[in-house]
Amino acid sequence: MKTQEIKIEGMSCSHCAMAVRKELSKIHDVKVSDVQIGSAKVEYDESKVTFKELETAIENAGYKVINN
C-alpha cells in the first residue's frame, strides 16, 4: 500500500472536502485517510489503482490536483 498526500487547488470549505472524499471513496482499493481544504491523504495499492484514477476522481469533484 502506498500512502500519498495529494495537493488540491480550488477547495475553500468543508463541503469541498466532503465532495473530494466522496469521489475518492468510490474507487475500489483506495482508503481515504484524511481530506482537508487543499489536500487529501490516501492509501492505495499501486498494482490496482493509478495516480491518474485518483486525479480523475478529484477532477470529477470539481477540483484540480497541483502535484503528483
N, C-alpha and C positions, 0 to 999 in steps of 0.2 A: 504494500500500500504506500502510495506517495501522498505526503501532506504538502499542500501548496496554498499560499496566500495570494489571492488574485486582487489586484488593484482595479477599481471600477470608477469610471467617470460618469457624472450626471446624477448621482444619488444625493438626495437632500433631506430625507425624512425616514421615519420608521416604516412607513408604507413602502418606500423604495426597497428597503432591506427585506421586507416580507415578500415582495414581488420576486426579488432575486432568489431568495431562499426557496420559494415555491417552484420556480423554474429549474433550479439546480437539483432539487429533490426528485424531480420527475425522471432523472437519469438513473437507470439501474446501476448498481455498484458504485454509487457516489454517496459519501457520508458528508453532510454539511455540518461542520463543527461550529462555525460562527459566521454571522453576517452583520456587518456594521456599515454605517454610512461611509462609502468609499472603498470597502473591501469585503472579501468573502474568504473564509478559510475552509478548505475542503480536503477530504481524504478520498483517494480513488485508486483503483487498480489500473496501472498504465497498460496492461495487456488487454484490458476490456474497454477502457474509456480513453479517448484522446483529449488533449487540451482544447482542440477545436470544438469538440462537443460541449465542453464547459463554456467556452466563449460564445457559442451559438445560443446556449440557454440564457446567458446573461443578456445577449442582444435581443432575444425574444421577450425579455422582461422590459426592454426599452433603454438599456444602458450599454456603455462601451468599456471593454477591457483596455487598460492602459499599460499592461505589462504581460509578459508570457513566461 
